[in-house]
Amino acid sequence: MSAATHAPESARINLRTSPEAKALIERAAALMGTTVSGFMLQNAYEAAQRLLAQHETITLSNRDRDVFLAALENPPEPTEALRRLMARR
């Protein structure tokens, strides 16, 4: 397989930070027994997963869940405007 068609096995992320932030991250990585790259990757990945889950998940209270399910099980009659719209199709 040529180099042009070979998919990379890893991707690179570069960033700049302040010396203070770098020192803090280095200390935290050492405490966790990992590299700075490993520490940053793990924490950024977990933060990204949490953020995406929050934006892709709808959480309902028990009451709201019951109202939603009741509406699905017993939908209201279509309005006249909806009937007209569907008749055009």
C-alpha positions, 0 to 999 in steps of 0.5 A, spaced: 500 500 500 502 506 498 503 512 503 498 516 499 492 511 501 495 509 508 490 512 513 494 515 519 493 511 525 493 517 530 492 525 529 496 530 532 493 536 536 498 542 538 496 548 542 499 554 546 498 555 553 501 560 558 507 557 562 503 557 569 498 553 565 503 548 563 506 547 570 499 546 573 498 540 567 505 537 568 504 537 576 497 534 575 499 529 570 505 527 574 500 526 580 496 521 575 502 517 573 501 519 566 504 523 561 502 530 559 499 528 553 496 522 556 493 527 561 490 532 556 488 527 551 484 523 557 481 529 560 479 533 553 476 526 551 472 525 557 470 533 557 468 532 550 464 526 551 460 529 557 458 535 553 456 532 547 452 527 551 448 533 555 447 536 548 444 530 545 440 527 551 433 530 553 432 529 560 425 529 563 422 529 569 417 523 571 411 528 570 414 530 563 415 523 561 408 521 563 405 527 559 410 525 553 408 518 553 400 520 554 401 524 548 404 519 544 399 514 546 393 518 545 395 523 539 390 529 539 385 530 533 389 533 527 387 541 526 383 543 520 390 547 518 394 540 518 388 537 514 389 542 509 396 541 509 396 534 508 391 534 503 396 538 498 400 532 498 
